[in-house]
Amino acid sequence: MSHIESSLNYPLHIRRNIDRKWQRRAIASVSRARASRSPRMEAPGCALCQEPAPIAPVASAYRGSGLIHHQWLCVPCGHVWTTVVRVPE
């Protein structure tokens, strides 16, 4: 049986516009979360160009023992970094 994948590739200016809109939503959401004092996961921004992190990681992988690795991509400069989160099992 074959596996078919499908994805949309938008022009860069449209993708950046979508990322900006999602970042504004995320900032509003974080502001509400801080007001309610609820715990949240926060990804650091890009170490190279200081842009804020995208709304979601490019990939996530469960590594066992409650470890989750998130891979992030900075759209403006192309830098890739990984964060590690430990969750209760």
Secondary structure, DSSP 8 states (H G I E B T S, - for coil): -----------HHHHHHHHHHHHHHHHHHHHHHHHHT---------TTT-----SS-SEEEEEETTEEEEEEE-TTT--EEEEEEE---
